[in-house]
Amino acid sequence: GAVIESLVARVHRLVESSQRQVRILGLSATLPNYKDVARFLHVDESRGLFYFGPEYRPVPLQQQYVGVTEIKDRFRREKKMNDVCYDIVTDALQRGHQVMVFVHSRRGTGETARALADIATKEGVLDSVFRTQGKEGPAG
């Protein structure tokens, strides 16, 4: 996003003005355009770019993209997206899978988590579906 772009631009300007090298490390589990990002970061692709494909994963990663269209009202669209997300997440968790939901912003992530928790609470399944007891202890 814009914050990362600004930070990288400032680091590049610092390198140019101070003539000192800086190491930037970028990691992502789901970044499909890693070569574009490497060019943006001024990475020497032959020496400093490392790609670890799905063959390095101990558990396969499955990605699912869901779009909600045709709803112009922002609040109705957000509610519909949360309802669809809840159905998909609940289904996966009940089948014993782990789930990670990516949202466009930090604020949106918090709002989505609250919405999913609210729906689960209303349906009476927050503890039985969304919380597990593992090595970390209760609710871990």
C-alpha angles and dihedrals in degrees: 000000000000094000093057092045091052092047093049092047090053092049091050090050090050091051092050095047098042098034088223123131121240126193117224117193118197123187130180134164095203109025109134097181097054093142091057090050091048090054090048089052090049092242120171095234094204093056110018109034118089123180122192110192130199091282088075094057117101088208122032116252116229119195124198125185119199124186129196115204140168095045110110099179107089096214094048090047092050091049091049091049090050092048092050091045091049092052093050095044094046092049092051094046093048088053089055098256129134118240135203120187119202117207128186098246143017091249091048090051091056092046092049093048091050091048092051091047091048092051091047090049092050090050091046095237103105095108098035099046109020102038127061134183111227138142090311092064128238115007090002 
